[in-house]
């Protein structure tokens, strides 16, 4: 992690972006007080996520598919909750 003041970043933005691309974090300061971070974004997946990794490991109970109670549905729709 490196710290630089705003003026330095404005003058040498390409240089700091190149360092960020290599994985470094740049802390941008105003009068030596940190105000922001420039850091690399996570890498995008180059292949789709596999489906069904936990097949057979997770069991969904039958109650999951039953309708919700009217009181709970009303609360989701902004209705008053009666306790």
C-alpha positions as semicolon CSV with decimal commas, in nm:
position;residue;x (nm);y (nm);z (nm)
1;X;0,000;0,000;0,000
2;X;0,133;0,339;-0,092
3;X;0,013;0,684;0,014
4;X;0,012;0,980;-0,224
5;X;-0,135;1,328;-0,219
6;X;-0,398;1,438;-0,471
7;X;-0,158;1,647;-0,679
8;X;0,078;1,353;-0,723
9;X;-0,207;1,128;-0,838
10;X;-0,331;1,391;-1,084
11;X;0,014;1,430;-1,236
12;X;0,098;1,057;-1,254
13;X;-0,242;0,885;-1,274
14;X;-0,131;0,630;-1,536
15;X;0,165;0,527;-1,320
16;X;-0,057;0,464;-1,017
17;X;-0,321;0,283;-1,220
18;X;-0,050;0,050;-1,350
19;X;0,048;-0,031;-0,992
20;X;-0,316;-0,092;-0,900
21;X;-0,349;-0,332;-1,196
22;X;-0,059;-0,530;-1,048
23;X;-0,249;-0,565;-0,720
24;X;-0,132;-0,271;-0,509
25;X;-0,360;-0,039;-0,316
26;X;-0,303;0,335;-0,344
27;X;-0,428;0,556;-0,060
28;X;-0,506;0,906;-0,181
29;X;-0,448;1,183;0,073
30;X;-0,539;1,551;0,106
31;X;-0,261;1,725;0,296
32;X;-0,134;1,384;0,412
33;X;-0,476;1,284;0,551
34;X;-0,617;0,970;0,381
35;X;-0,946;1,032;0,201
36;X;-0,979;0,751;-0,056
37;X;-0,840;0,420;-0,176
38;X;-0,765;0,305;-0,527
39;X;-0,759;-0,074;-0,533
40;X;-0,795;-0,346;-0,794
41;X;-1,134;-0,491;-0,872
42;X;-1,182;-0,865;-0,821
43;X;-1,102;-1,072;-1,127
44;X;-1,400;-1,174;-1,338
45;X;-1,469;-1,544;-1,369
46;X;-1,352;-1,683;-1,700
47;X;-1,592;-1,977;-1,678
48;X;-1,948;-2,006;-1,544
49;X;-2,011;-2,130;-1,193
50;X;-2,093;-2,498;-1,178
51;X;-2,452;-2,582;-1,089
52;X;-2,546;-2,842;-0,830
53;X;-2,231;-2,851;-0,616
54;X;-2,434;-2,940;-0,304
55;X;-2,675;-3,181;-0,468
56;X;-2,779;-3,438;-0,209
57;X;-2,629;-3,237;0,080
58;X;-2,916;-2,993;0,130
59;X;-3,270;-3,102;0,204
60;X;-3,565;-2,867;0,160
61;X;-3,851;-2,957;0,396
62;X;-4,205;-2,987;0,254
63;X;-4,316;-2,700;0,482
64;X;-4,102;-2,465;0,269
65;X;-4,356;-2,492;-0,013
66;X;-4,664;-2,427;0,204
67;X;-4,831;-2,083;0,184
68;X;-4,718;-1,825;0,437
69;X;-4,956;-1,727;0,718
70;X;-5,181;-1,428;0,639
71;X;-5,026;-1,224;0,922
72;X;-4,676;-1,263;0,774
73;X;-4,793;-1,185;0,419
74;X;-4,959;-0,870;0,548
75;X;-4,634;-0,760;0,713
76;X;-4,444;-0,804;0,383
77;X;-4,703;-0,588;0,208
78;X;-4,665;-0,306;0,460
79;X;-4,958;-0,403;0,680
80;X;-4,947;-0,359;1,054
81;X;-4,807;-0,649;1,246
82;X;-5,032;-0,767;1,527
83;X;-4,840;-0,939;1,800
